[in-house]
């Protein structure tokens, strides 16, 4: 079996890890690792079960794994400070956790609707499985599942507090950290037992692959998960593995830039909203009303942080959990569904589409996919465009909405 990761890279920065953490597995002179398109491999010359790909690697059939998938898992394991197993999608990764740990009682927090659907499928296959909320008591719970940051608002949960509660009840804590990959978030440091990512999002970063990742603190656990992945055919293809490894090379610069731009854009939209609010010491101007009157709320971890600085009622120290910045997803609520859809359709640099994490900014009307989502809410995924251009894009869309509703000319 190939070593999952080389500890030599553990002390290096995530920027260096993302480029070099799989270097020890290189057996060719290619600077960019090749894509393995074969489904099967020659046996070793001396023994069927011997190494046949380099001095310490053995491959037989691509449903089990391939050299490129091994490289991706090595890089991901180092970056995430655990042991990573790659799957064909984020939802498949969720299912793999349930198969591995076979919980009979799950505490499920605010989650992506796909997560809830997978849990429902698991309940249908395993009679008697109970699901409760994370604000309930954890008595009898085997698995506590939270998203942080959670979809669609980009706000964060206090992972440490949930870890303490879960462990006190004898349960494992799973954190879906899709919206804040390294270097923004390291859930194991706050006490998580398992970390899940939809690698389709920020780890992939280019809207061109489907993959999921489960990261555990146990190398032995990854072995049993790989065995189940092979049996059930849940793995990612070689092309997806190659695309993901390519994307990891730029993970740090992408995610940090997106995080910084998001914090500025959230602050701008919140200033529009506040500027349109009348008070005893402020009467909005016509210009302020035109930009912010229809924004009902803006939600993001950066606003949680500002709240925690000004009031103890806002909970835990958000910055301590995210010292390198917050995720690049936030939510904007409008006064009506029609206003939300108008803005989504009039943003020119934000593609009106689902998903998140790519280099292009996206705006999504979540109610269209998830009937339980607020129809006045837009989820925004910030890409790599300049802040100034994205800010101007929001200004023009909000002014267009104002002009439409007031009959004014732009």
C-alpha positions as a Markdown table, in Angstrom:
| # | Residue | x | y | z |
|---|---|---|---|---|
| 1 | Unk | 0.0 | 0.0 | 0.0 |
| 2 | Unk | 1.2 | 3.5 | -0.8 |
| 3 | Unk | 1.9 | 5.8 | 2.1 |
| 4 | Unk | -1.0 | 8.3 | 2.3 |
| 5 | Unk | 1.3 | 11.2 | 3.0 |
| 6 | Unk | 4.9 | 12.1 | 3.7 |
| 7 | Unk | 5.3 | 13.8 | 7.1 |
| 8 | Unk | 8.3 | 15.8 | 5.8 |
| 9 | Unk | 5.8 | 18.4 | 4.5 |
| 10 | Unk | 3.7 | 18.7 | 7.7 |
| 11 | Unk | 5.6 | 21.7 | 9.0 |
| 12 | Unk | 5.5 | 23.6 | 5.8 |
| 13 | Unk | 3.0 | 26.3 | 4.9 |
| 14 | Unk | -0.2 | 25.3 | 3.1 |
| 15 | Unk | 1.0 | 27.3 | 0.0 |
| 16 | Unk | 4.1 | 25.0 | -0.2 |
| 17 | Unk | 2.2 | 21.9 | 0.7 |
| 18 | Unk | -0.3 | 22.4 | -2.1 |
| 19 | Unk | 2.5 | 22.4 | -4.6 |
| 20 | Unk | 4.9 | 19.8 | -3.2 |
| 21 | Unk | 3.1 | 17.5 | -0.8 |
| 22 | Unk | 2.7 | 14.7 | -3.5 |
| 23 | Unk | 6.3 | 15.1 | -4.9 |
| 24 | Unk | 7.5 | 12.0 | -3.1 |
| 25 | Unk | 5.2 | 9.9 | -5.3 |
| 26 | Unk | 6.7 | 11.1 | -8.6 |
| 27 | Unk | 8.2 | 8.3 | -10.7 |
| 28 | Unk | 8.4 | 10.2 | -14.1 |
| 29 | Unk | 10.1 | 13.4 | -15.1 |
| 30 | Unk | 6.9 | 15.2 | -15.9 |
| 31 | Unk | 6.7 | 18.6 | -14.0 |
| 32 | Unk | 2.9 | 18.3 | -14.3 |
| 33 | Unk | 1.7 | 14.9 | -13.3 |
| 34 | Unk | 0.3 | 12.8 | -16.1 |
| 35 | Unk | -3.4 | 11.7 | -16.3 |
| 36 | Unk | -3.8 | 8.0 | -15.9 |
| 37 | Unk | -6.4 | 6.9 | -18.4 |
| 38 | Unk | -5.9 | 3.2 | -18.1 |
| 39 | Unk | -8.4 | 1.0 | -16.2 |
| 40 | Unk | -5.9 | -1.7 | -15.4 |
| 41 | Unk | -2.1 | -2.1 | -14.7 |
| 42 | Unk | 0.5 | -4.8 | -15.4 |
| 43 | Unk | 1.3 | -7.0 | -12.4 |
| 44 | Unk | 4.8 | -6.8 | -11.0 |
| 45 | Unk | 7.3 | -9.0 | -12.9 |
| 46 | Unk | 8.4 | -11.0 | -9.8 |
| 47 | Unk | 5.1 | -11.4 | -8.0 |
| 48 | Unk | 1.5 | -10.6 | -8.8 |
| 49 | Unk | 1.0 | -8.6 | -5.5 |
| 50 | Unk | 4.4 | -6.7 | -5.8 |
| 51 | Unk | 5.1 | -3.0 | -6.4 |
| 52 | Unk | 4.6 | -2.2 | -10.1 |
| 53 | Unk | 4.7 | 1.6 | -10.1 |
| 54 | Unk | 7.8 | 3.0 | -8.6 |
| 55 | Unk | 9.6 | 1.4 | -5.6 |
| 56 | Unk | 6.7 | 1.6 | -3.1 |
| 57 | Unk | 3.5 | 1.7 | -5.2 |
| 58 | Unk | 1.1 | -1.0 | -6.4 |
| 59 | Unk | -1.8 | -0.6 | -8.7 |
| 60 | Unk | -4.2 | -3.2 | -10.2 |
| 61 | Unk | -7.5 | -1.7 | -11.2 |
| 62 | Unk | -8.6 | 1.9 | -11.4 |
| 63 | Unk | -11.8 | 1.4 | -9.4 |
| 64 | Unk | -9.5 | 0.8 | -6.5 |
| 65 | Unk | -7.2 | 3.8 | -7.2 |
| 66 | Unk | -4.8 | 5.3 | -9.7 |
| 67 | Unk | -1.4 | 7.1 | -9.4 |
| 68 | Unk | -3.0 | 10.5 | -9.9 |
| 69 | Unk | -5.7 | 9.8 | -7.3 |
| 70 | Unk | -3.0 | 8.7 | -4.8 |
| 71 | Unk | -1.2 | 12.0 | -5.5 |
| 72 | Unk | -4.3 | 14.0 | -4.8 |
| 73 | Unk | -5.0 | 12.1 | -1.6 |
| 74 | Unk | -1.4 | 12.7 | -0.5 |
| 75 | Unk | -1.7 | 16.4 | -1.1 |
| 76 | Unk | -5.1 | 16.7 | 0.5 |
| 77 | Unk | -4.0 | 14.7 | 3.6 |
| 78 | Unk | -1.1 | 17.1 | 4.2 |
| 79 | Unk | -3.1 | 20.3 | 3.5 |
| 80 | Unk | -6.0 | 19.3 | 5.8 |
| 81 | Unk | -3.8 | 17.8 | 8.6 |
| 82 | Unk | -5.4 | 14.4 | 8.4 |
| 83 | Unk | -5.8 | 11.4 | 6.1 |
| 84 | Unk | -7.9 | 12.0 | 3.0 |
| 85 | Unk | -10.0 | 9.7 | 0.9 |
| 86 | Unk | -11.3 | 11.0 | -2.5 |
| 87 | Unk | -14.8 | 10.3 | -3.8 |
| 88 | Unk | -16.8 | 11.0 | -6.9 |
| 89 | Unk | -18.8 | 13.8 | -5.4 |
| 90 | Unk | -19.4 | 15.6 | -2.1 |
| 91 | Unk | -22.7 | 13.7 | -1.6 |
| 92 | Unk | -20.8 | 10.4 | -2.1 |
| 93 | Unk | -18.4 | 11.5 | 0.5 |
| 94 | Unk | -21.2 | 12.1 | 2.9 |
| 95 | Unk | -22.6 | 8.6 | 2.2 |
| 96 | Unk | -19.2 | 7.1 | 2.8 |
| 97 | Unk | -19.0 | 8.6 | 6.3 |
| 98 | Unk | -22.4 | 7.0 | 7.1 |
| 99 | Unk | -21.4 | 3.7 | 5.7 |
| 100 | Unk | -18.1 | 3.7 | 7.7 |
| 101 | Unk | -19.6 | 4.7 | 11.1 |
| 102 | Unk | -23.2 | 3.2 | 10.8 |
| 103 | Unk | -24.8 | 5.7 | 13.2 |
| 104 | Unk | -28.2 | 4.9 | 14.7 |
| 105 | Unk | -28.8 | 8.4 | 15.9 |
| 106 | Unk | -27.6 | 11.5 | 14.1 |
| 107 | Unk | -27.7 | 15.1 | 15.3 |
| 108 | Unk | -27.9 | 17.2 | 12.1 |
| 109 | Unk | -27.4 | 21.0 | 12.0 |
| 110 | Unk | -28.3 | 23.5 | 9.4 |
| 111 | Unk | -27.2 | 21.8 | 6.2 |
| 112 | Unk | -27.1 | 21.8 | 2.5 |
| 113 | Unk | -30.3 | 20.2 | 1.2 |
| 114 | Unk | -28.3 | 17.5 | -0.5 |
| 115 | Unk | -26.8 | 16.4 | 2.8 |
| 116 | Unk | -30.3 | 16.0 | 4.2 |
| 117 | Unk | -31.3 | 14.0 | 1.2 |
| 118 | Unk | -28.3 | 11.6 | 1.7 |
| 119 | Unk | -29.2 | 11.2 | 5.3 |
| 120 | Unk | -32.8 | 10.4 | 4.3 |
| 121 | Unk | -31.5 | 7.7 | 1.9 |
| 122 | Unk | -29.5 | 6.3 | 4.7 |
| 123 | Unk | -32.5 | 6.2 | 6.9 |
| 124 | Unk | -34.5 | 4.4 | 4.2 |
| 125 | Unk | -31.7 | 1.7 | 3.9 |
| 126 | Unk | -31.1 | 1.3 | 7.6 |
| 127 | Unk | -34.4 | 1.1 | 9.6 |
| 128 | Unk | -34.6 | 2.8 | 12.9 |
| 129 | Unk | -32.1 | 5.5 | 12.3 |
| 130 | Unk | -33.2 | 8.7 | 14.2 |
| 131 | Unk | -32.3 | 12.2 | 13.3 |
| 132 | Unk | -32.4 | 15.1 | 15.7 |
| 133 | Unk | -31.4 | 18.8 | 15.7 |
| 134 | Unk | -28.0 | 19.9 | 17.0 |
| 135 | Unk | -29.6 | 22.2 | 19.6 |
| 136 | Unk | -31.2 | 19.1 | 21.2 |
| 137 | Unk | -29.5 | 17.0 | 23.8 |
| 138 | Unk | -27.0 | 14.5 | 22.4 |
| 139 | Unk | -28.1 | 11.6 | 24.5 |
| 140 | Unk | -27.7 | 8.4 | 22.5 |
| 141 | Unk | -26.3 | 10.3 | 19.5 |
| 142 | Unk | -23.5 | 8.6 | 17.6 |
| 143 | Unk | -22.7 | 11.3 | 15.0 |
| 144 | Unk | -23.0 | 15.0 | 15.2 |
| 145 | Unk | -23.0 | 16.7 | 11.8 |
| 146 | Unk | -22.5 | 20.5 | 11.3 |
| 147 | Unk | -21.6 | 22.8 | 8.5 |
| 148 | Unk | -19.2 | 25.6 | 9.2 |
| 149 | Unk | -19.4 | 28.0 | 7.5 |
| 150 | Unk | -22.9 | 26.9 | 6.7 |
| 151 | Unk | -24.8 | 27.2 | 3.4 |
| 152 | Unk | -26.1 | 29.6 | 2.2 |
| 153 | Unk | -25.2 | 32.5 | 4.6 |
| 154 | Unk | -21.4 | 31.9 | 5.0 |
| 155 | Unk | -21.8 | 32.2 | 8.8 |
| 156 | Unk | -19.8 | 30.0 | 11.1 |
| 157 | Unk | -20.5 | 27.6 | 13.9 |
| 158 | Unk | -18.5 | 27.3 | 17.1 |
| 159 | Unk | -16.8 | 24.0 | 16.3 |
| 160 | Unk | -15.1 | 23.8 | 19.7 |
| 161 | Unk | -18.4 | 23.9 | 21.6 |
| 162 | Unk | -20.0 | 21.3 | 19.5 |
| 163 | Unk | -16.9 | 19.1 | 19.8 |
| 164 | Unk | -17.1 | 19.3 | 23.6 |
| 165 | Unk | -20.8 | 18.4 | 23.6 |
| 166 | Unk | -20.4 | 15.6 | 21.1 |
| 167 | Unk | -17.5 | 14.0 | 22.9 |
| 168 | Unk | -19.2 | 14.3 | 26.3 |
| 169 | Unk | -22.0 | 12.2 | 24.8 |
| 170 | Unk | -19.6 | 9.7 | 23.2 |
| 171 | Unk | -20.4 | 10.9 | 19.7 |
| 172 | Unk | -18.2 | 11.8 | 16.8 |
| 173 | Unk | -18.2 | 15.3 | 15.4 |
| 174 | Unk | -18.3 | 15.7 | 11.6 |
| 175 | Unk | -17.7 | 19.1 | 10.1 |
| 176 | Unk | -18.6 | 20.0 | 6.5 |
| 177 | Unk | -15.9 | 22.6 | 5.8 |
| 178 | Unk | -16.6 | 23.0 | 2.1 |
| 179 | Unk | -17.1 | 26.8 | 2.3 |
| 180 | Unk | -13.8 | 27.4 | 4.1 |
| 181 | Unk | -11.0 | 25.1 | 3.1 |
| 182 | Unk | -7.4 | 25.5 | 4.3 |
| 183 | Unk | -5.9 | 28.0 | 4.9 |
| 184 | Unk | -9.1 | 29.5 | 6.2 |
| 185 | Unk | -10.3 | 26.7 | 8.4 |
| 186 | Unk | -8.7 | 23.6 | 10.2 |
| 187 | Unk | -11.6 | 21.9 | 12.0 |
| 188 | Unk | -9.4 | 19.3 | 13.6 |
| 189 | Unk | -7.8 | 22.1 | 15.6 |
| 190 | Unk | -11.2 | 22.8 | 17.2 |
| 191 | Unk | -11.9 | 19.2 | 18.0 |
| 192 | Unk | -13.6 | 17.8 | 14.9 |
| 193 | Unk | -13.2 | 14.0 | 14.4 |
| 194 | Unk | -14.0 | 13.9 | 10.7 |
| 195 | Unk | -13.9 | 16.7 | 8.0 |
| 196 | Unk | -15.9 | 16.6 | 4.8 |
| 197 | Unk | -15.4 | 18.7 | 1.7 |
| 198 | Unk | -17.2 | 18.9 | -1.6 |
| 199 | Unk | -14.1 | 19.2 | -3.6 |
| 200 | Unk | -16.2 | 20.4 | -6.5 |
| 201 | Unk | -16.2 | 23.8 | -4.8 |
| 202 | Unk | -13.1 | 25.7 | -3.5 |
| 203 | Unk | -10.7 | 22.8 | -3.6 |
| 204 | Unk | -11.5 | 22.3 | -7.3 |
| 205 | Unk | -12.1 | 26.0 | -7.8 |
| 206 | Unk | -12.8 | 26.1 | -11.5 |
| 207 | Unk | -16.4 | 24.7 | -11.9 |
| 208 | Unk | -15.0 | 21.9 | -14.0 |
| 209 | Unk | -15.0 | 18.8 | -11.8 |
| 210 | Unk | -17.1 | 16.8 | -9.4 |
| 211 | Unk | -15.4 | 15.2 | -6.3 |
| 212 | Unk | -15.7 | 14.8 | -2.6 |
| 213 | Unk | -13.2 | 14.3 | 0.2 |
| 214 | Unk | -13.5 | 12.7 | 3.7 |
| 215 | Unk | -10.6 | 13.5 | 6.0 |
| 216 | Unk | -10.1 | 11.5 | 9.3 |
| 217 | Unk | -7.5 | 11.6 | 12.0 |
| 218 | Unk | -6.9 | 7.8 | 11.6 |
| 219 | Unk | -4.9 | 6.2 | 8.8 |
| 220 | Unk | -6.6 | 2.9 | 9.7 |
| 221 | Unk | -10.0 | 4.4 | 9.1 |
| 222 | Unk | -9.0 | 5.5 | 5.7 |
| 223 | Unk | -8.0 | 2.0 | 4.7 |
| 224 | Unk | -11.5 | 0.6 | 5.5 |
| 225 | Unk | -13.1 | 3.5 | 3.7 |
| 226 | Unk | -10.9 | 2.8 | 0.6 |
| 227 | Unk | -11.9 | -0.8 | 0.7 |
| 228 | Unk | -15.6 | 0.1 | 0.8 |
| 229 | Unk | -15.1 | 2.7 | -2.0 |
| 230 | Unk | -13.6 | 0.0 | -4.2 |
| 231 | Unk | -16.4 | -2.4 | -3.5 |
| 232 | Unk | -19.1 | 0.1 | -4.2 |
| 233 | Unk | -17.4 | 2.0 | -7.0 |
| 234 | Unk | -17.6 | 5.4 | -5.3 |
| 235 | Unk | -14.3 | 6.7 | -6.4 |
| 236 | Unk | -13.4 | 9.7 | -8.5 |
| 237 | Unk | -12.1 | 9.3 | -12.1 |
| 238 | Unk | -8.5 | 10.0 | -13.1 |
| 239 | Unk | -9.4 | 13.1 | -15.0 |
| 240 | Unk | -11.2 | 14.5 | -12.0 |
| 241 | Unk | -8.3 | 13.6 | -9.9 |
| 242 | Unk | -5.9 | 15.4 | -12.3 |
| 243 | Unk | -8.1 | 18.5 | -12.4 |
| 244 | Unk | -8.3 | 18.6 | -8.6 |
| 245 | Unk | -4.5 | 18.3 | -8.2 |
| 246 | Unk | -4.0 | 21.1 | -10.7 |
| 247 | Unk | -6.4 | 23.2 | -8.7 |
| 248 | Unk | -4.7 | 22.6 | -5.4 |
| 249 | Unk | -1.5 | 24.2 | -6.7 |
| 250 | Unk | -3.3 | 27.6 | -6.5 |
| 251 | Unk | -5.5 | 27.0 | -3.5 |
| 252 | Unk | -4.0 | 29.5 | -1.2 |
| 253 | Unk | -3.8 | 32.4 | -3.5 |
| 254 | Unk | -7.3 | 31.8 | -4.8 |
| 255 | Unk | -9.0 | 31.3 | -1.4 |
| 256 | Unk | -7.3 | 34.2 | 0.3 |
| 257 | Unk | -8.1 | 36.6 | -2.5 |
| 258 | Unk | -11.7 | 35.5 | -2.6 |
| 259 | Unk | -11.9 | 35.9 | 1.1 |
| 260 | Unk | -10.6 | 39.4 | 1.1 |
| 261 | Unk | -12.8 | 40.6 | -1.7 |
| 262 | Unk | -15.9 | 39.0 | 0.0 |
| 263 | Unk | -15.3 | 40.9 | 3.3 |
| 264 | Unk | -15.1 | 44.2 | 1.4 |
| 265 | Unk | -18.2 | 43.4 | -0.7 |
| 266 | Unk | -20.2 | 42.4 | 2.4 |
| 267 | Unk | -19.2 | 45.6 | 4.1 |
| 268 | Unk | -20.3 | 47.6 | 1.1 |
| 269 | Unk | -23.7 | 46.0 | 0.9 |
| 270 | Unk | -24.2 | 46.2 | 4.6 |
| 271 | Unk | -23.4 | 50.0 | 4.4 |
| 272 | Unk | -26.0 | 50.3 | 1.7 |
| 273 | Unk | -28.6 | 48.6 | 3.9 |
| 274 | Unk | -27.7 | 50.7 | 7.0 |
| 275 | Unk | -27.6 | 53.9 | 5.0 |
| 276 | Unk | -31.2 | 53.4 | 4.0 |
| 277 | Unk | -32.4 | 53.0 | 7.6 |
| 278 | Unk | -33.8 | 56.1 | 9.2 |
| 279 | Unk | -33.1 | 56.9 | 12.8 |
| 280 | Unk | -33.1 | 59.8 | 15.2 |
| 281 | Unk | -29.6 | 60.8 | 14.0 |
| 282 | Unk | -29.8 | 59.8 | 10.4 |
| 283 | Unk | -32.2 | 60.6 | 7.6 |
| 284 | Unk | -31.4 | 58.7 | 4.4 |
| 285 | Unk | -30.7 | 60.7 | 1.2 |
| 286 | Unk | -32.4 | 59.7 | -2.0 |
| 287 | Unk | -29.1 | 58.2 | -3.2 |
| 288 | Unk | -28.9 | 56.0 | -0.1 |
| 289 | Unk | -32.5 | 54.9 | -0.4 |
| 290 | Unk | -32.0 | 53.9 | -4.0 |
| 291 | Unk | -29.1 | 51.6 | -3.2 |
| 292 | Unk | -30.1 | 50.1 | 0.2 |
| 293 | Unk | -33.9 | 50.4 | 0.7 |
| 294 | Unk | -34.7 | 47.0 | -0.6 |
| 295 | Unk | -31.9 | 45.1 | 1.1 |
| 296 | Unk | -33.5 | 43.4 | 4.1 |
| 297 | Unk | -30.3 | 41.8 | 5.5 |
| 298 | Unk | -26.7 | 40.8 | 4.7 |
| 299 | Unk | -25.3 | 37.7 | 6.3 |
| 300 | Unk | -21.6 | 36.6 | 6.5 |
| 301 | Unk | -19.0 | 35.5 | 9.1 |
| 302 | Unk | -17.3 | 38.9 | 8.8 |
| 303 | Unk | -20.5 | 40.5 | 10.2 |
| 304 | Unk | -20.6 | 37.9 | 12.9 |
| 305 | Unk | -17.1 | 39.0 | 13.9 |
| 306 | Unk | -18.0 | 42.7 | 14.0 |
| 307 | Unk | -21.0 | 41.7 | 16.2 |
| 308 | Unk | -18.8 | 39.7 | 18.6 |
| 309 | Unk | -16.5 | 42.6 | 19.0 |
| 310 | Unk | -19.3 | 44.9 | 20.0 |
| 311 | Unk | -21.5 | 42.6 | 22.0 |
| 312 | Unk | -21.1 | 39.4 | 24.1 |
| 313 | Unk | -24.5 | 38.4 | 23.0 |
| 314 | Unk | -23.1 | 37.5 | 19.5 |
| 315 | Unk | -21.4 | 34.4 | 20.8 |
| 316 | Unk | -17.9 | 33.0 | 20.4 |
| 317 | Unk | -14.7 | 34.6 | 19.0 |
| 318 | Unk | -15.2 | 34.0 | 15.3 |
| 319 | Unk | -11.7 | 35.3 | 14.4 |
| 320 | Unk | -10.0 | 32.8 | 16.7 |
| 321 | Unk | -11.5 | 30.0 | 14.6 |
| 322 | Unk | -10.7 | 31.8 | 11.3 |
| 323 | Unk | -7.5 | 33.8 | 11.8 |
| 324 | Unk | -6.7 | 33.8 | 8.1 |
| 325 | Unk | -10.1 | 35.2 | 7.0 |
| 326 | Unk | -13.6 | 34.0 | 6.3 |
| 327 | Unk | -15.2 | 32.1 | 3.4 |
| 328 | Unk | -16.2 | 33.7 | 0.1 |
| 329 | Unk | -20.0 | 32.9 | 0.3 |
| 330 | Unk | -22.6 | 35.3 | 1.8 |
| 331 | Unk | -26.3 | 35.9 | 1.6 |
| 332 | Unk | -28.4 | 38.9 | 0.8 |
| 333 | Unk | -32.1 | 39.0 | 1.6 |
| 334 | Unk | -34.4 | 41.5 | -0.2 |
| 335 | Unk | -37.9 | 42.7 | 0.7 |
| 336 | Unk | -39.5 | 40.4 | -1.9 |
| 337 | Unk | -38.9 | 37.4 | -4.1 |
| 338 | Unk | -39.3 | 39.5 | -7.2 |
| 339 | Unk | -36.6 | 41.9 | -6.1 |
| 340 | Unk | -34.2 | 39.1 | -5.4 |
| 341 | Unk | -34.7 | 37.6 | -8.8 |
| 342 | Unk | -34.5 | 41.0 | -10.5 |
| 343 | Unk | -31.1 | 41.7 | -8.9 |
| 344 | Unk | -29.8 | 38.1 | -9.8 |
| 345 | Unk | -30.8 | 38.6 | -13.4 |
| 346 | Unk | -29.3 | 42.1 | -13.7 |
| 347 | Unk | -25.9 | 41.5 | -12.2 |
| 348 | Unk | -23.5 | 41.4 | -15.1 |
| 349 | Unk | -20.3 | 40.0 | -13.6 |
| 350 | Unk | -22.0 | 37.5 | -11.3 |
| 351 | Unk | -23.2 | 34.5 | -13.3 |
| 352 | Unk | -26.8 | 33.5 | -12.4 |
| 353 | Unk | -26.2 | 29.9 | -11.7 |
| 354 | Unk | -26.0 | 27.4 | -8.9 |
| 355 | Unk | -22.9 | 26.0 | -7.1 |
| 356 | Unk | -20.0 | 28.1 | -5.6 |
| 357 | Unk | -16.2 | 28.2 | -5.2 |
| 358 | Unk | -15.2 | 29.0 | -8.8 |
| 359 | Unk | -13.0 | 31.7 | -10.1 |
| 360 | Unk | -16.1 | 33.5 | -11.5 |
| 361 | Unk | -18.6 | 35.1 | -9.2 |
| 362 | Unk | -22.0 | 33.4 | -9.0 |
| 363 | Unk | -25.4 | 34.4 | -7.6 |
| 364 | Unk | -27.9 | 31.7 | -6.9 |
| 365 | Unk | -31.6 | 31.9 | -6.0 |
| 366 | Unk | -31.6 | 28.9 | -3.5 |
| 367 | Unk | -35.4 | 28.6 | -3.4 |
| 368 | Unk | -35.3 | 27.4 | -7.0 |
| 369 | Unk | -33.4 | 24.2 | -5.8 |
| 370 | Unk | -34.5 | 24.0 | -2.2 |
| 371 | Unk | -38.1 | 24.7 | -1.4 |
| 372 | Unk | -37.3 | 25.3 | 2.2 |
| 373 | Unk | -35.0 | 28.2 | 1.4 |
| 374 | Unk | -36.2 | 31.8 | 1.8 |
| 375 | Unk | -37.4 | 33.0 | -1.6 |
| 376 | Unk | -36.1 | 36.5 | -0.9 |
| 377 | Unk | -32.6 | 35.2 | -0.4 |
| 378 | Unk | -29.7 | 35.3 | -2.9 |
| 379 | Unk | -26.5 | 33.3 | -2.2 |
| 380 | Unk | -23.4 | 35.0 | -3.5 |
| 381 | Unk | -20.1 | 33.2 | -4.3 |
| 382 | Unk | -17.3 | 35.7 | -4.9 |
| 383 | Unk | -14.7 | 34.8 | -7.5 |
| 384 | Unk | -11.4 | 36.4 | -8.5 |
| 385 | Unk | -12.7 | 39.5 | -10.2 |
| 386 | Unk | -11.5 | 42.8 | -8.8 |
| 387 | Unk | -13.4 | 44.2 | -5.8 |
| 388 | Unk | -14.0 | 47.5 | -7.7 |
| 389 | Unk | -15.7 | 45.8 | -10.6 |
| 390 | Unk | -17.9 | 43.6 | -8.5 |
| 391 | Unk | -18.9 | 46.6 | -6.3 |
| 392 | Unk | -19.9 | 48.5 | -9.4 |
| 393 | Unk | -21.8 | 45.5 | -10.7 |
| 394 | Unk | -23.9 | 45.5 | -7.5 |
| 395 | Unk | -24.4 | 49.3 | -7.7 |
| 396 | Unk | -25.8 | 49.1 | -11.2 |
| 397 | Unk | -28.1 | 46.2 | -10.4 |
| 398 | Unk | -29.5 | 47.9 | -7.3 |
| 399 | Unk | -29.9 | 51.2 | -9.2 |
| 400 | Unk | -31.7 | 49.3 | -12.0 |
| 401 | Unk | -34.1 | 47.8 | -9.4 |
| 402 | Unk | -34.8 | 51.2 | -7.9 |
| 403 | Unk | -35.4 | 52.7 | -11.3 |
| 404 | Unk | -37.8 | 49.9 | -12.2 |
| 405 | Unk | -39.8 | 50.2 | -9.0 |
| 406 | Unk | -40.0 | 54.0 | -8.9 |
| 407 | Unk | -40.3 | 54.6 | -12.7 |
| 408 | Unk | -37.1 | 56.8 | -12.6 |
| 409 | Unk | -34.7 | 57.0 | -15.5 |
| 410 | Unk | -31.1 | 55.7 | -15.0 |
